[in-house]
Amino acid sequence: MAEINYPDKYKNKLFLSVKDMMEIFGIGENLAYQYLKEAPFRTERVGSKIMIFSNSFWAWYNML
């Protein structure tokens, strides 16, 4: 299995927020939510928030 690389800032997070994703990609809020409609990584809605499973996100990110 390939090693998953990610910035230390996110090392201990189980979930990433939409704001985290915006920082990682340098994109705005509208584009982030638009992308999350059909995200290629696992997400879950918790109340009104969308949480991104960090292990799924970083596995996808490292394939780019």
N, C-alpha and C positions, 0 to 999 in steps of 0.2 A: 504494500500500500504506500502511495506517495505521501511525503510529508506535507502538511498543510502549513503554509506561511501566512502570517498576518502581523500587523503592527502591534507592538507591545501594549499600546493603549487599550486594545480590545481583548487582550490575552485571557482575562478571567471572566469575560462576559458569556453567559449562556445564551442570551438574546441580544440582538442589536435593535436599536430603534430606527425609525425612519430618519431621524436627525443624524444618527451615526452613518447611515447609508449615504445621506446627502454629503456629509463630510468626506467620506471615502472616495466618492466619485466626483465631488465638486459640482453637484447639480442642485437645482432649486427644488422647492417643495412640490410644485405641480408636476414636474417631470418625475420625481421620485414616486409619487402616488400613482401616476399614470403607468410607470414601469411595474409597480407592484401588483397591478391588476392581473398580470399573467407572468408572475415571477418564476424564474427557472430554479428557485430554491424554496425551501419550506418556510411558510409564514403562517401565523395564526392571529386571528382577531381576538383581542381580550377587551371586552367592553367596546370603547370607541377607538382603542389603539391597535395598531398592527405591529406585532412582534415578529422579528426575523430570527429564525434559529441559526445561531452563529456557525455551528459545525456545517450545516447545509450551505450557508452563504459562502464560507471560506473555501469549501470543497469546490463549489462552482467558480468562485473568483480565481482560484489558482489554476483552473482549466483554461482561462482566457489567454 
